[in-house]
Amino acid sequence: MYEIFSEQILILDSAIRLSVPLLLACLAGLYSERAGVVDIGLEGKMLGAAFGAGAVAYVTGNAWLGLLAGIAVSVALALIHGFASITNRGNQIVSGVAINFLAAGLTAVLGQYWFSRGGKTPPLTDGGRFPEIDFPFAEQMMDVPVLGLIYSELLSGHRLLVYIAFLAVPLTWWILFRTRFGLRLRAVGESPAAVDTAGISVSWLRYRAVIACGILCGFAGSYLSIAISSGFGLNMTAGKGFIALAALIFAKWRPVSAMYTCLLFGYLEAFAINYEGKEIYLIGEVPSQFFQALPYILTVILLAGFIGKAIPPKAAGVPYLKERS
Amino acid sequence: MSAGQLPRWVDLGLIPFLNLAAAFLVSGLVVVLIGENPLEAVKILVWGSLGYGEGIGFTLFYATNFIFTGLAVAVAFQAGLFNIGGEGQAYVGGLGVAFACLALDHYVPWYVTLPFAILGSALMGAAWAFIPAWLQATRGSHVVITTIMFNFIAASFMGYLLINVMKKPGSMQSETRTFEDGGRLPFLNDIFPSFGFGYAPVNLSFFVALAACVLVWLLIWRTKLGYEIRAFGQNATAAVYAGMPPVRIIVVTMLISGGLAGMMAINEIMGSQHRLLSDFVTGYGFVGIAVALMGRAHPVGIVFAAILFGMLYQGGAELSFEMPSITRDMIIVIQALVILFAGALEHMFRPTIVRLFTPSRALETKEA
């Protein structure tokens, strides 16, 4: 019995690690889509950030500078998306596709040019990577039954960005639902004309939402290259941006639900890794591809309206045209 | 700023040209950043894709893929739908081709297999588009999101089939057995040796693609269904008011779109690889979006745009060979910029152009 428990704790522990990039990207998308800018370029922004962070952290040997660089790259890509979809009122889906391609291409081309390692960045030195944070008395608590395992394995020993990601959830909730900025941000995603009538700039609000999205994607990408692994690898986001998008819909564009959804998707991934090729109790062997597809299948079922209904912000994807002509 | 304000040649010629020029200009800047000469790069790219027979052959081979995926996106565009699931639909379409070829290649020549392969790929591609289409039509789930999800589901599904079910026994690679002659389309080099296509895999499916262009044109502009699709795309409310059934239009359009995307597999699987293998689509479905945008969702435009992207693919390969500091991924950068400038920033130059083409007197009278 205790062995099953400790095994589950280890799976949960890796579920947390795996859910962090999803959670950060999901919250990023939340700001953008709540303000009415649909963003399928989360993947590209994460990838760009992962590359920027990996490259700068290697060159400077400083994880913090790496993080800043990651955020800068991601915000720059977010501003391109903003320029296309807010200022030029272009198609937001097309712009998102372009951002994804741009990040995939540029990281590979520049990575090869700068480091000549087939697109990878060189492995980081100690200072270039965020260290694991051990909670006080984690060693000693290890021997306490049940609680000790939860404290030392599950809660302690993650890297800084993990804790930042989970702190970002209440922060996002507070910003969106308890501040004036948040109220306006949600309003501009539902009825931009009303916001405009109140004398508030629709464009400036949406730009701020897109920048917030860029910052969070920057954290997500940096986590991949300078926290959970040591350096950037080609296409290292591997669809995580799209799982985050699925999670955003699954969570019905709400921050706390987003956290639970990302934990669920992270758990599915950890579970699949743990049980790869092994028999699952009472079920038998389940192909790992099934677990890979499960987040997407669940999201489609949700979108079909069979488990609650996911209703996006009303003005999502619709460019705002101030004057009629 | 309605479209009618500009002469037709400006709308269909000058503005797309400017957008494309901007995309190539920025690509050139990237080349400069890497420390290479962009003009030299353009020279290598054009020579590599059009300068000799084998290069042209490769260009046309890639163009065949892009014609199919571009048509797929374009047909959906006409109905106001955005099908970005071409990637998954083409991948599953490969299954249809493989079924036909694996079943028939021992017994009949390729021209008997081909109709079954076309049918199989179109059916499988359409089937993969059906659920997103149905959900969009009846439950209002956005087709963009569901088709993205289905791309990933396709990757897992095909991965499972290729590793666990269809894999050639004893092989390490996740691929089926190689087809016999009955499952191989003839290469154009064997039909027209005088063109000197050499080892380029361009094959008979190039003509299938051109035929598909003609059929799509006929469908969209010369049939009742096409009229309904266009009417629905222009103004869904008006179309429904005129008595056109929205569920049927959405589902049928998406099935045609998915079928066209699936047919891309004929070129790759039956035309070139001669076996079903994992990840053979590698972005062709997404490039279809750029092709449809540049081709203004019209078959003629799509053929030109597909050849342009075929040139980029083939020329880019040549470029990475001649200039080792520029990797093949440079093509992806150029594609991204084309999608950005020709798609998302489509209207960036428009206000300036409108100002240039509006006689100043007309402006004065309007303001007065």
Interface residues (C-beta under 8 A of the other chain):
Chain A: I40 I80 F83 A84 S85 N88 R89 G90 N91 Q92 I93 V94 S95 V97 A98 I99 N100 F101 L102 A104 G105 L106 A108 V109 L110 Q112 Y113 G119 G239 F242 L245 A246 I249 P287 Q289 F290 Q292 A293 Y296 I297 T299 V300 L303 A304 G305 P312 S325
Chain B: M1 V30 I34 F82 I84 I131 L135 R139 G140 S141 H142 V144 I145 T146 I148 M149 F150 F152 I153 A155 S156 F157 G159 Y160 I163 N164 F286 I289 L293 S325 I326 T327 D329 M330 I331 I332 V333 I334 Q335 A336 L337 I339 L340 G343 A344 L345 E346 H347 M348
